[in-house]
Amino acid sequence: MQENREIMKTKALFYHAGCPVCVAAEQNIAAALDPARYDVEIVHLGMDKHRVAEAERAGVKSVPALVLGGQAYHINFGASLDALR
Amino acid sequence: MQENREIMKTKALFYHAGCPVCVAAEQNIAAALDPARYDVEIVHLGMDKHRVAEAERAGVKSVPALVLGGQAYHINFGASLDALR
């Protein structure tokens, strides 16, 4: 079955807010993930403010953050989620 | 030339100290990096204390941390490097 040949990928969400710390982390870490296993979505919370609540539910407290397999990883520190509401 | 077929990989160093925060980050993030492009080395600073200075020179201030292309990324917070000397 041709349509089943694609391997099921894990969703990886990278939340940032456009600050220099976030952008540097985004470019290196999000791009370093294995594209064969991860489907990476970059979310700019400064522009997509309606997704702040979603990030918070995933355990994100500051950006930049990577949510991998449902677990939030805070990378360095750019801005608190509270600053983005 | 057969011996040049291997693509030059970027070195990725993952420093941790065996704490639960570090181990969870290690298993998810270090394993998520693209093995085709990154050569990942896991360094347990609690056991390899002689490498604390090397981590510090790379900009690591706390563990777990990932050094990717010479840039240090602190992931969540397990322990300060000072606690590992």
Backbone of each chain as nested JSON, in Angstrom:
{
  "chains": [
    {"id": "A", "residues": [
      {"number": 1, "name": "MET", "atoms": {"N": [0.843, -1.193, 0.0], "CA": [0.0, 0.0, 0.0], "C": [0.877, 1.242, 0.0]}},
      {"number": 2, "name": "GLN", "atoms": {"N": [0.915, 1.893, -1.132], "CA": [1.775, 3.06, -1.332], "C": [1.594, 4.138, -0.259]}},
      {"number": 3, "name": "GLU", "atoms": {"N": [0.341, 4.425, 0.049], "CA": [0.079, 5.544, 0.95], "C": [0.536, 5.306, 2.398]}},
      {"number": 4, "name": "ASN", "atoms": {"N": [0.896, 4.071, 2.717], "CA": [1.362, 3.796, 4.078], "C": [2.882, 3.744, 4.199]}},
      {"number": 5, "name": "ARG", "atoms": {"N": [3.568, 4.106, 3.156], "CA": [5.024, 4.003, 3.205], "C": [5.697, 5.09, 4.046]}},
      {"number": 6, "name": "GLU", "atoms": {"N": [4.993, 6.216, 4.236], "CA": [5.537, 7.29, 5.066], "C": [5.554, 6.84, 6.531]}},
      {"number": 7, "name": "ILE", "atoms": {"N": [6.679, 7.022, 7.189], "CA": [6.78, 6.67, 8.604], "C": [6.05, 7.731, 9.411]}},
      {"number": 8, "name": "MET", "atoms": {"N": [5.331, 7.283, 10.439], "CA": [4.612, 8.193, 11.332], "C": [5.646, 9.044, 12.064]}},
      {"number": 9, "name": "LYS", "atoms": {"N": [5.564, 10.369, 11.91], "CA": [6.527, 11.233, 12.564], "C": [6.011, 11.795, 13.874]}},
      {"number": 10, "name": "THR", "atoms": {"N": [6.943, 12.084, 14.773], "CA": [6.616, 12.716, 16.045], "C": [6.538, 14.212, 15.803]}},
      {"number": 11, "name": "LYS", "atoms": {"N": [5.539, 14.832, 16.413], "CA": [5.384, 16.275, 16.288], "C": [6.368, 16.986, 17.219]}},
      {"number": 12, "name": "ALA", "atoms": {"N": [7.087, 17.938, 16.684], "CA": [7.981, 18.763, 17.498], "C": [7.538, 20.199, 17.3]}},
      {"number": 13, "name": "LEU", "atoms": {"N": [7.265, 20.905, 18.404], "CA": [6.823, 22.292, 18.321], "C": [7.899, 23.175, 18.899]}},
      {"number": 14, "name": "PHE", "atoms": {"N": [8.311, 24.157, 18.135], "CA": [9.317, 25.097, 18.622], "C": [8.645, 26.453, 18.785]}},
      {"number": 15, "name": "TYR", "atoms": {"N": [8.504, 26.887, 20.046], "CA": [7.861, 28.173, 20.33], "C": [8.925, 29.248, 20.532]}},
      {"number": 16, "name": "HIS", "atoms": {"N": [8.744, 30.369, 19.898], "CA": [9.673, 31.472, 20.102], "C": [8.911, 32.779, 19.979]}},
      {"number": 17, "name": "ALA", "atoms": {"N": [9.61, 33.885, 20.192], "CA": [8.939, 35.184, 20.13], "C": [9.737, 36.185, 19.315]}},
      {"number": 18, "name": "GLY", "atoms": {"N": [10.601, 35.668, 18.477], "CA": [11.319, 36.564, 17.568], "C": [12.526, 37.292, 18.141]}},
      {"number": 19, "name": "CYS", "atoms": {"N": [12.808, 37.072, 19.427], "CA": [13.969, 37.751, 20.019], "C": [15.252, 37.071, 19.513]}},
      {"number": 20, "name": "PRO", "atoms": {"N": [16.384, 37.758, 19.613], "CA": [17.627, 37.169, 19.091], "C": [17.978, 35.812, 19.711]}},
      {"number": 21, "name": "VAL", "atoms": {"N": [17.755, 35.655, 21.03], "CA": [18.037, 34.363, 21.697], "C": [17.193, 33.263, 21.05]}},
      {"number": 22, "name": "CYS", "atoms": {"N": [15.9, 33.591, 20.841], "CA": [14.976, 32.602, 20.263], "C": [15.364, 32.229, 18.849]}},
      {"number": 23, "name": "VAL", "atoms": {"N": [15.685, 33.216, 18.047], "CA": [15.968, 32.979, 16.635], "C": [17.227, 32.129, 16.472]}},
      {"number": 24, "name": "ALA", "atoms": {"N": [18.25, 32.426, 17.283], "CA": [19.49, 31.64, 17.215], "C": [19.222, 30.198, 17.62]}},
      {"number": 25, "name": "ALA", "atoms": {"N": [18.43, 30.013, 18.66], "CA": [18.117, 28.653, 19.116], "C": [17.276, 27.934, 18.079]}},
      {"number": 26, "name": "GLU", "atoms": {"N": [16.326, 28.654, 17.517], "CA": [15.448, 28.063, 16.506], "C": [16.252, 27.54, 15.334]}},
      {"number": 27, "name": "GLN", "atoms": {"N": [17.126, 28.414, 14.827], "CA": [17.855, 28.04, 13.625], "C": [18.744, 26.826, 13.852]}},
      {"number": 28, "name": "ASN", "atoms": {"N": [19.372, 26.757, 15.02], "CA": [20.271, 25.639, 15.26], "C": [19.557, 24.377, 15.705]}},
      {"number": 29, "name": "ILE", "atoms": {"N": [18.753, 24.484, 16.741], "CA": [18.164, 23.27, 17.325], "C": [17.017, 22.708, 16.501]}},
      {"number": 30, "name": "ALA", "atoms": {"N": [16.069, 23.557, 16.125], "CA": [14.937, 23.039, 15.339], "C": [15.452, 22.42, 14.04]}},
      {"number": 31, "name": "ALA", "atoms": {"N": [16.453, 23.043, 13.443], "CA": [16.992, 22.544, 12.168], "C": [17.848, 21.296, 12.347]}},
      {"number": 32, "name": "ALA", "atoms": {"N": [18.295, 21.038, 13.587], "CA": [19.17, 19.888, 13.836], "C": [18.397, 18.6, 14.07]}},
      {"number": 33, "name": "LEU", "atoms": {"N": [17.093, 18.728, 14.295], "CA": [16.283, 17.527, 14.542], "C": [16.207, 16.674, 13.279]}},
      {"number": 34, "name": "ASP", "atoms": {"N": [16.092, 15.381, 13.495], "CA": [16.059, 14.433, 12.385], "C": [14.753, 14.587, 11.592]}},
      {"number": 35, "name": "PRO", "atoms": {"N": [14.837, 15.079, 10.358], "CA": [13.611, 15.292, 9.576], "C": [12.906, 13.988, 9.21]}},
      {"number": 36, "name": "ALA", "atoms": {"N": [13.616, 12.868, 9.335], "CA": [13.001, 11.575, 9.022], "C": [12.063, 11.133, 10.14]}},
      {"number": 37, "name": "ARG", "atoms": {"N": [12.304, 11.662, 11.338], "CA": [11.496, 11.23, 12.489], "C": [10.644, 12.333, 13.091]}},
      {"number": 38, "name": "TYR", "atoms": {"N": [10.99, 13.607, 12.821], "CA": [10.262, 14.712, 13.433], "C": [9.669, 15.666, 12.416]}},
      {"number": 39, "name": "ASP", "atoms": {"N": [8.448, 16.034, 12.698], "CA": [7.727, 16.993, 11.885], "C": [7.739, 18.28, 12.723]}},
      {"number": 40, "name": "VAL", "atoms": {"N": [8.616, 19.218, 12.367], "CA": [8.833, 20.41, 13.189], "C": [7.934, 21.57, 12.773]}},
      {"number": 41, "name": "GLU", "atoms": {"N": [7.236, 22.111, 13.738], "CA": [6.433, 23.317, 13.482], "C": [7.006, 24.452, 14.324]}},
      {"number": 42, "name": "ILE", "atoms": {"N": [7.263, 25.587, 13.684], "CA": [7.798, 26.761, 14.369], "C": [6.63, 27.698, 14.652]}},
      {"number": 43, "name": "VAL", "atoms": {"N": [6.449, 28.063, 15.907], "CA": [5.343, 28.949, 16.283], "C": [5.91, 30.24, 16.873]}},
      {"number": 44, "name": "HIS", "atoms": {"N": [5.608, 31.349, 16.229], "CA": [6.064, 32.665, 16.693], "C": [4.964, 33.225, 17.59]}},
      {"number": 45, "name": "LEU", "atoms": {"N": [5.148, 33.113, 18.906], "CA": [4.099, 33.525, 19.843], "C": [3.88, 35.031, 19.879]}},
      {"number": 46, "name": "GLY", "atoms": {"N": [4.873, 35.777, 19.426], "CA": [4.679, 37.225, 19.359], "C": [3.677, 37.579, 18.276]}},
      {"number": 47, "name": "MET", "atoms": {"N": [3.651, 36.784, 17.211], "CA": [2.713, 37.025, 16.117], "C": [1.44, 36.196, 16.267]}},
      {"number": 48, "name": "ASP", "atoms": {"N": [1.568, 34.991, 16.812], "CA": [0.403, 34.126, 17.011], "C": [0.039, 34.083, 18.486]}},
      {"number": 49, "name": "LYS", "atoms": {"N": [-0.411, 35.201, 18.994], "CA": [-0.715, 35.306, 20.423], "C": [-1.829, 34.352, 20.858]}},
      {"number": 50, "name": "HIS", "atoms": {"N": [-2.677, 33.972, 19.943], "CA": [-3.761, 33.056, 20.309], "C": [-3.234, 31.651, 20.615]}},
      {"number": 51, "name": "ARG", "atoms": {"N": [-1.957, 31.403, 20.358], "CA": [-1.404, 30.079, 20.672], "C": [-0.635, 30.056, 21.998]}},
      {"number": 52, "name": "VAL", "atoms": {"N": [-0.626, 31.199, 22.707], "CA": [0.065, 31.252, 24.008], "C": [-0.562, 30.23, 24.972]}},
      {"number": 53, "name": "ALA", "atoms": {"N": [-1.885, 30.138, 24.969], "CA": [-2.576, 29.213, 25.876], "C": [-2.205, 27.76, 25.566]}},
      {"number": 54, "name": "GLU", "atoms": {"N": [-2.095, 27.45, 24.293], "CA": [-1.706, 26.101, 23.856], "C": [-0.292, 25.773, 24.353]}},
      {"number": 55, "name": "ALA", "atoms": {"N": [0.613, 26.745, 24.219], "CA": [1.994, 26.548, 24.678], "C": [2.008, 26.315, 26.183]}},
      {"number": 56, "name": "GLU", "atoms": {"N": [1.207, 27.096, 26.887], "CA": [1.133, 26.985, 28.34], "C": [0.622, 25.603, 28.756]}},
      {"number": 57, "name": "ARG", "atoms": {"N": [-0.376, 25.111, 28.062], "CA": [-0.9, 23.774, 28.377], "C": [0.153, 22.701, 28.153]}},
      {"number": 58, "name": "ALA", "atoms": {"N": [1.082, 22.938, 27.226], "CA": [2.144, 21.969, 26.945], "C": [3.275, 22.077, 27.97]}},
      {"number": 59, "name": "GLY", "atoms": {"N": [3.152, 23.022, 28.902], "CA": [4.168, 23.15, 29.947], "C": [5.205, 24.223, 29.692]}},
      {"number": 60, "name": "VAL", "atoms": {"N": [5.007, 25.001, 28.633], "CA": [5.966, 26.056, 28.3], "C": [5.817, 27.238, 29.266]}},
      {"number": 61, "name": "LYS", "atoms": {"N": [6.928, 27.667, 29.851], "CA": [6.91, 28.799, 30.785], "C": [7.677, 29.99, 30.225]}},
      {"number": 62, "name": "SER", "atoms": {"N": [8.624, 29.715, 29.322], "CA": [9.392, 30.794, 28.698], "C": [9.765, 30.355, 27.285]}},
      {"number": 63, "name": "VAL", "atoms": {"N": [10.142, 31.327, 26.471], "CA": [10.608, 31.011, 25.124], "C": [12.078, 31.39, 25.021]}},
      {"number": 64, "name": "PRO", "atoms": {"N": [12.864, 30.764, 24.148], "CA": [12.457, 29.684, 23.262], "C": [12.242, 28.363, 24.006]}},
      {"number": 65, "name": "ALA", "atoms": {"N": [11.317, 27.572, 23.499], "CA": [11.044, 26.263, 24.076], "C": [10.73, 25.275, 22.974]}},
      {"number": 66, "name": "LEU", "atoms": {"N": [11.108, 24.054, 23.228], "CA": [10.856, 22.971, 22.279], "C": [9.953, 21.965, 22.969]}},
      {"number": 67, "name": "VAL", "atoms": {"N": [8.831, 21.629, 22.347], "CA": [7.949, 20.598, 22.897], "C": [8.133, 19.373, 22.011]}},
      {"number": 68, "name": "LEU", "atoms": {"N": [8.678, 18.343, 22.631], "CA": [9.067, 17.132, 21.909], "C": [8.375, 15.948, 22.577]}},
      {"number": 69, "name": "GLY", "atoms": {"N": [7.525, 15.276, 21.833], "CA": [6.812, 14.139, 22.402], "C": [6.038, 14.532, 23.651]}},
      {"number": 70, "name": "GLY", "atoms": {"N": [5.434, 15.716, 23.627], "CA": [4.599, 16.148, 24.749], "C": [5.349, 16.743, 25.93]}},
      {"number": 71, "name": "GLN", "atoms": {"N": [6.671, 16.761, 25.876], "CA": [7.489, 17.267, 26.98], "C": [8.089, 18.61, 26.581]}},
      {"number": 72, "name": "ALA", "atoms": {"N": [7.982, 19.613, 27.478], "CA": [8.524, 20.943, 27.178], "C": [9.966, 21.083, 27.641]}},
      {"number": 73, "name": "TYR", "atoms": {"N": [10.821, 21.586, 26.767], "CA": [12.217, 21.862, 27.099], "C": [12.464, 23.343, 26.883]}},
      {"number": 74, "name": "HIS", "atoms": {"N": [12.865, 24.019, 27.964], "CA": [13.161, 25.443, 27.859], "C": [14.614, 25.59, 27.479]}},
      {"number": 75, "name": "ILE", "atoms": {"N": [14.878, 26.33, 26.425], "CA": [16.24, 26.478, 25.917], "C": [16.728, 27.895, 26.208]}},
      {"number": 76, "name": "ASN", "atoms": {"N": [17.797, 27.99, 26.987], "CA": [18.287, 29.31, 27.417], "C": [17.097, 30.136, 27.923]}},
      {"number": 77, "name": "PHE", "atoms": {"N": [17.094, 31.405, 27.745], "CA": [15.961, 32.194, 28.199], "C": [15.843, 33.44, 27.353]}},
      {"number": 78, "name": "GLY", "atoms": {"N": [14.715, 33.594, 26.697], "CA": [14.482, 34.771, 25.887], "C": [13.476, 35.669, 26.568]}},
      {"number": 79, "name": "ALA", "atoms": {"N": [12.269, 35.122, 26.801], "CA": [11.196, 35.89, 27.421], "C": [10.241, 34.949, 28.134]}},
      {"number": 80, "name": "SER", "atoms": {"N": [9.67, 35.436, 29.2], "CA": [8.666, 34.675, 29.924], "C": [7.374, 34.671, 29.113]}},
      {"number": 81, "name": "LEU", "atoms": {"N": [6.579, 33.608, 29.264], "CA": [5.315, 33.515, 28.557], "C": [4.389, 34.663, 28.977]}},
      {"number": 82, "name": "ASP", "atoms": {"N": [4.51, 35.061, 30.237], "CA": [3.688, 36.165, 30.747], "C": [3.896, 37.463, 29.972]}},
      {"number": 83, "name": "ALA", "atoms": {"N": [5.099, 37.64, 29.433], "CA": [5.412, 38.858, 28.687], "C": [4.761, 38.861, 27.3]}},
      {"number": 84, "name": "LEU", "atoms": {"N": [4.196, 37.717, 26.902], "CA": [3.661, 37.594, 25.542], "C": [2.147, 37.656, 25.445]}},
      {"number": 85, "name": "ARG", "atoms": {"N": [1.483, 37.8, 26.573], "CA": [0.014, 37.835, 26.548], "C": [-0.532, 39.144, 26.005]}}
    ]},
    {"id": "B", "residues": [
      {"number": 1, "name": "MET", "atoms": {"N": [36.552, 8.895, -5.137], "CA": [37.362, 8.485, -3.995], "C": [36.444, 7.979, -2.89]}},
      {"number": 2, "name": "GLN", "atoms": {"N": [36.459, 6.696, -2.68], "CA": [35.576, 6.035, -1.728], "C": [35.604, 6.666, -0.333]}},
      {"number": 3, "name": "GLU", "atoms": {"N": [36.813, 6.954, 0.143], "CA": [36.943, 7.425, 1.524], "C": [36.359, 8.81, 1.776]}},
      {"number": 4, "name": "ASN", "atoms": {"N": [35.994, 9.532, 0.7], "CA": [35.418, 10.861, 0.885], "C": [33.894, 10.879, 0.798]}},
      {"number": 5, "name": "ARG", "atoms": {"N": [33.292, 9.689, 0.725], "CA": [31.834, 9.647, 0.579], "C": [31.08, 10.009, 1.858]}},
      {"number": 6, "name": "GLU", "atoms": {"N": [31.715, 9.859, 3.009], "CA": [31.07, 10.209, 4.283], "C": [30.934, 11.727, 4.365]}},
      {"number": 7, "name": "ILE", "atoms": {"N": [29.749, 12.197, 4.687], "CA": [29.546, 13.637, 4.838], "C": [30.176, 14.07, 6.161]}},
      {"number": 8, "name": "MET", "atoms": {"N": [30.82, 15.205, 6.148], "CA": [31.435, 15.765, 7.349], "C": [30.317, 16.103, 8.332]}},
      {"number": 9, "name": "LYS", "atoms": {"N": [30.36, 15.516, 9.523], "CA": [29.304, 15.79, 10.489], "C": [29.703, 16.869, 11.482]}},
      {"number": 10, "name": "THR", "atoms": {"N": [28.687, 17.582, 11.97], "CA": [28.909, 18.595, 12.997], "C": [28.93, 17.887, 14.345]}},
      {"number": 11, "name": "LYS", "atoms": {"N": [29.835, 18.311, 15.198], "CA": [29.927, 17.731, 16.53], "C": [28.856, 18.335, 17.428]}},
      {"number": 12, "name": "ALA", "atoms": {"N": [28.126, 17.476, 18.116], "CA": [27.142, 17.946, 19.089], "C": [27.526, 17.328, 20.425]}},
      {"number": 13, "name": "LEU", "atoms": {"N": [27.689, 18.16, 21.446], "CA": [28.069, 17.657, 22.767], "C": [26.908, 17.868, 23.711]}},
      {"number": 14, "name": "PHE", "atoms": {"N": [26.507, 16.813, 24.384], "CA": [25.427, 16.933, 25.348], "C": [26.015, 16.693, 26.735]}},
      {"number": 15, "name": "TYR", "atoms": {"N": [26.05, 17.75, 27.552], "CA": [26.609, 17.649, 28.896], "C": [25.487, 17.446, 29.906]}},
      {"number": 16, "name": "HIS", "atoms": {"N": [25.645, 16.49, 30.781], "CA": [24.647, 16.292, 31.829], "C": [25.339, 15.799, 33.082]}},
      {"number": 17, "name": "ALA", "atoms": {"N": [24.565, 15.623, 34.147], "CA": [25.176, 15.186, 35.406], "C": [24.381, 14.061, 36.05]}},
      {"number": 18, "name": "GLY", "atoms": {"N": [23.604, 13.364, 35.227], "CA": [22.9, 12.192, 35.744], "C": [21.633, 12.453, 36.521]}},
      {"number": 19, "name": "CYS", "atoms": {"N": [21.266, 13.738, 36.706], "CA": [20.036, 14.025, 37.451], "C": [18.837, 13.704, 36.551]}},
      {"number": 20, "name": "PRO", "atoms": {"N": [17.656, 13.511, 37.158], "CA": [16.481, 13.142, 36.341], "C": [16.162, 14.15, 35.232]}},
      {"number": 21, "name": "VAL", "atoms": {"N": [16.297, 15.456, 35.516], "CA": [16.047, 16.477, 34.487], "C": [16.988, 16.26, 33.299]}},
      {"number": 22, "name": "CYS", "atoms": {"N": [18.275, 16.029, 33.629], "CA": [19.285, 15.84, 32.586], "C": [19.019, 14.601, 31.753]}},
      {"number": 23, "name": "VAL", "atoms": {"N": [18.705, 13.504, 32.418], "CA": [18.522, 12.238, 31.725], "C": [17.319, 12.285, 30.784]}},
      {"number": 24, "name": "ALA", "atoms": {"N": [16.238, 12.903, 31.253], "CA": [15.047, 13.025, 30.404], "C": [15.36, 13.884, 29.179]}},
      {"number": 25, "name": "ALA", "atoms": {"N": [16.095, 14.972, 29.385], "CA": [16.443, 15.849, 28.262], "C": [17.389, 15.135, 27.311]}},
      {"number": 26, "name": "GLU", "atoms": {"N": [18.346, 14.429, 27.885], "CA": [19.31, 13.695, 27.073], "C": [18.611, 12.705, 26.15]}},
      {"number": 27, "name": "GLN", "atoms": {"N": [17.74, 11.894, 26.767], "CA": [17.107, 10.848, 25.973], "C": [16.272, 11.402, 24.841]}},
      {"number": 28, "name": "ASN", "atoms": {"N": [15.57, 12.494, 25.102], "CA": [14.714, 13.038, 24.054], "C": [15.458, 13.899, 23.043]}},
      {"number": 29, "name": "ILE", "atoms": {"N": [16.192, 14.877, 23.528], "CA": [16.793, 15.844, 22.609], "C": [18.015, 15.292, 21.886]}},
      {"number": 30, "name": "ALA", "atoms": {"N": [18.945, 14.713, 22.634], "CA": [20.148, 14.188, 21.978], "C": [19.768, 13.128, 20.944]}},
      {"number": 31, "name": "ALA", "atoms": {"N": [18.77, 12.312, 21.275], "CA": [18.36, 11.258, 20.358], "C": [17.56, 11.779, 19.172]}},
      {"number": 32, "name": "ALA", "atoms": {"N": [17.04, 13.008, 19.294], "CA": [16.216, 13.564, 18.22], "C": [17.039, 14.236, 17.128]}},
      {"number": 33, "name": "LEU", "atoms": {"N": [18.311, 14.465, 17.417], "CA": [19.162, 15.135, 16.417], "C": [19.362, 14.222, 15.211]}},
      {"number": 34, "name": "ASP", "atoms": {"N": [19.527, 14.845, 14.078], "CA": [19.684, 14.106, 12.829], "C": [21.035, 13.379, 12.8]}},
      {"number": 35, "name": "PRO", "atoms": {"N": [21.02, 12.041, 12.862], "CA": [22.284, 11.29, 12.886], "C": [23.073, 11.402, 11.583]}},
      {"number": 36, "name": "ALA", "atoms": {"N": [22.409, 11.847, 10.528], "CA": [23.102, 11.999, 9.244], "C": [23.986, 13.247, 9.255]}},
      {"number": 37, "name": "ARG", "atoms": {"N": [23.654, 14.211, 10.115], "CA": [24.381, 15.474, 10.135], "C": [25.129, 15.734, 11.438]}},
      {"number": 38, "name": "TYR", "atoms": {"N": [24.746, 15.038, 12.53], "CA": [25.366, 15.303, 13.823], "C": [25.98, 14.054, 14.436]}},
      {"number": 39, "name": "ASP", "atoms": {"N": [27.147, 14.266, 14.972], "CA": [27.872, 13.232, 15.67], "C": [27.739, 13.603, 17.148]}},
      {"number": 40, "name": "VAL", "atoms": {"N": [26.855, 12.921, 17.861], "CA": [26.515, 13.3, 19.233], "C": [27.386, 12.579, 20.264]}},
      {"number": 41, "name": "GLU", "atoms": {"N": [27.984, 13.367, 21.135], "CA": [28.733, 12.783, 22.243], "C": [28.048, 13.185, 23.545]}},
      {"number": 42, "name": "ILE", "atoms": {"N": [27.782, 12.197, 24.399], "CA": [27.131, 12.444, 25.689], "C": [28.241, 12.478, 26.741]}},
      {"number": 43, "name": "VAL", "atoms": {"N": [28.312, 13.563, 27.518], "CA": [29.346, 13.69, 28.541], "C": [28.677, 13.808, 29.913]}},
      {"number": 44, "name": "HIS", "atoms": {"N": [28.958, 12.865, 30.786], "CA": [28.41, 12.864, 32.141], "C": [29.416, 13.589, 33.033]}},
      {"number": 45, "name": "LEU", "atoms": {"N": [29.143, 14.865, 33.326], "CA": [30.105, 15.679, 34.081], "C": [30.247, 15.247, 35.539]}},
      {"number": 46, "name": "GLY", "atoms": {"N": [29.256, 14.523, 36.038], "CA": [29.373, 14.013, 37.406], "C": [30.447, 12.932, 37.466]}},
      {"number": 47, "name": "MET", "atoms": {"N": [30.58, 12.181, 36.377], "CA": [31.575, 11.115, 36.328], "C": [32.877, 11.581, 35.669]}},
      {"number": 48, "name": "ASP", "atoms": {"N": [32.78, 12.47, 34.695], "CA": [33.966, 13.002, 34.007], "C": [34.231, 14.428, 34.461]}},
      {"number": 49, "name": "LYS", "atoms": {"N": [34.592, 14.567, 35.728], "CA": [34.788, 15.907, 36.298], "C": [35.915, 16.682, 35.607]}},
      {"number": 50, "name": "HIS", "atoms": {"N": [36.843, 15.977, 35.014], "CA": [37.946, 16.662, 34.334], "C": [37.47, 17.367, 33.061]}},
      {"number": 51, "name": "ARG", "atoms": {"N": [36.231, 17.146, 32.663], "CA": [35.714, 17.823, 31.475], "C": [34.858, 19.046, 31.815]}},
      {"number": 52, "name": "VAL", "atoms": {"N": [34.736, 19.366, 33.106], "CA": [33.954, 20.544, 33.523], "C": [34.56, 21.813, 32.909]}},
      {"number": 53, "name": "ALA", "atoms": {"N": [35.887, 21.922, 32.919], "CA": [36.556, 23.111, 32.365], "C": [36.289, 23.257, 30.87]}},
      {"number": 54, "name": "GLU", "atoms": {"N": [36.284, 22.141, 30.169], "CA": [35.996, 22.143, 28.725], "C": [34.564, 22.641, 28.474]}},
      {"number": 55, "name": "ALA", "atoms": {"N": [33.626, 22.165, 29.292], "CA": [32.227, 22.585, 29.155], "C": [32.109, 24.088, 29.403]}},
      {"number": 56, "name": "GLU", "atoms": {"N": [32.819, 24.543, 30.421], "CA": [32.794, 25.956, 30.773], "C": [33.335, 26.822, 29.631]}},
      {"number": 57, "name": "ARG", "atoms": {"N": [34.418, 26.36, 29.016], "CA": [34.988, 27.107, 27.89], "C": [34.006, 27.186, 26.723]}},
      {"number": 58, "name": "ALA", "atoms": {"N": [33.138, 26.173, 26.601], "CA": [32.151, 26.164, 25.518], "C": [30.947, 27.043, 25.849]}},
      {"number": 59, "name": "GLY", "atoms": {"N": [30.956, 27.646, 27.06], "CA": [29.862, 28.538, 27.427], "C": [28.797, 27.903, 28.295]}},
      {"number": 60, "name": "VAL", "atoms": {"N": [29.024, 26.657, 28.722], "CA": [28.044, 25.954, 29.552], "C": [28.072, 26.506, 30.973]}},
      {"number": 61, "name": "LYS", "atoms": {"N": [26.881, 26.864, 31.487], "CA": [26.785, 27.385, 32.844], "C": [26.0, 26.447, 33.749]}},
      {"number": 62, "name": "SER", "atoms": {"N": [25.146, 25.629, 33.148], "CA": [24.371, 24.649, 33.916], "C": [24.114, 23.438, 33.03]}},
      {"number": 63, "name": "VAL", "atoms": {"N": [23.752, 22.339, 33.672], "CA": [23.393, 21.136, 32.91], "C": [21.915, 20.847, 33.139]}},
      {"number": 64, "name": "PRO", "atoms": {"N": [21.236, 20.183, 32.22], "CA": [21.745, 19.721, 30.937], "C": [21.972, 20.852, 29.938]}},
      {"number": 65, "name": "ALA", "atoms": {"N": [22.981, 20.669, 29.091], "CA": [23.27, 21.653, 28.055], "C": [23.715, 20.931, 26.784]}},
      {"number": 66, "name": "LEU", "atoms": {"N": [23.357, 21.539, 25.683], "CA": [23.73, 20.989, 24.382], "C": [24.639, 22.009, 23.706]}},
      {"number": 67, "name": "VAL", "atoms": {"N": [25.818, 21.578, 23.273], "CA": [26.709, 22.472, 22.533], "C": [26.651, 22.027, 21.08]}},
      {"number": 68, "name": "LEU", "atoms": {"N": [26.119, 22.902, 20.262], "CA": [25.842, 22.589, 18.859], "C": [26.546, 23.632, 18.002]}},
      {"number": 69, "name": "GLY", "atoms": {"N": [27.485, 23.187, 17.197], "CA": [28.21, 24.123, 16.343], "C": [28.882, 25.219, 17.158]}},
      {"number": 70, "name": "GLY", "atoms": {"N": [29.412, 24.852, 18.336], "CA": [30.139, 25.813, 19.163], "C": [29.278, 26.713, 20.022]}},
      {"number": 71, "name": "GLN", "atoms": {"N": [27.973, 26.586, 19.928], "CA": [27.049, 27.432, 20.696], "C": [26.402, 26.594, 21.807]}},
      {"number": 72, "name": "ALA", "atoms": {"N": [26.405, 27.129, 23.042], "CA": [25.818, 26.393, 24.166], "C": [24.338, 26.718, 24.348]}},
      {"number": 73, "name": "TYR", "atoms": {"N": [23.532, 25.68, 24.483], "CA": [22.103, 25.841, 24.747], "C": [21.802, 25.15, 26.062]}},
      {"number": 74, "name": "HIS", "atoms": {"N": [21.293, 25.917, 27.024], "CA": [20.937, 25.362, 28.321], "C": [19.504, 24.885, 28.243]}},
      {"number": 75, "name": "ILE", "atoms": {"N": [19.276, 23.646, 28.592], "CA": [17.948, 23.05, 28.475], "C": [17.378, 22.84, 29.872]}},
      {"number": 76, "name": "ASN", "atoms": {"N": [16.254, 23.511, 30.145], "CA": [15.675, 23.469, 31.491], "C": [16.786, 23.755, 32.498]}},
      {"number": 77, "name": "PHE", "atoms": {"N": [16.719, 23.172, 33.662], "CA": [17.788, 23.415, 34.626], "C": [17.896, 22.217, 35.54]}},
      {"number": 78, "name": "GLY", "atoms": {"N": [19.056, 21.608, 35.544], "CA": [19.299, 20.47, 36.425], "C": [20.209, 20.893, 37.562]}},
      {"number": 79, "name": "ALA", "atoms": {"N": [21.415, 21.344, 37.203], "CA": [22.397, 21.739, 38.203], "C": [23.34, 22.766, 37.599]}},
      {"number": 80, "name": "SER", "atoms": {"N": [23.827, 23.648, 38.455], "CA": [24.819, 24.634, 38.029], "C": [26.158, 23.931, 37.851]}},
      {"number": 81, "name": "LEU", "atoms": {"N": [26.98, 24.446, 36.957], "CA": [28.297, 23.852, 36.737], "C": [29.129, 23.952, 38.018]}},
      {"number": 82, "name": "ASP", "atoms": {"N": [28.901, 24.995, 38.786], "CA": [29.631, 25.178, 40.049], "C": [29.411, 24.014, 41.017]}},
      {"number": 83, "name": "ALA", "atoms": {"N": [28.247, 23.403, 40.929], "CA": [27.934, 22.286, 41.825], "C": [28.675, 21.01, 41.43]}},
      {"number": 84, "name": "LEU", "atoms": {"N": [29.331, 21.028, 40.282], "CA": [29.963, 19.808, 39.77], "C": [31.478, 19.775, 39.887]}},
      {"number": 85, "name": "ARG", "atoms": {"N": [32.04, 20.828, 40.436], "CA": [33.504, 20.88, 40.518], "C": [34.032, 19.964, 41.615]}}
    ]}
  ]
}
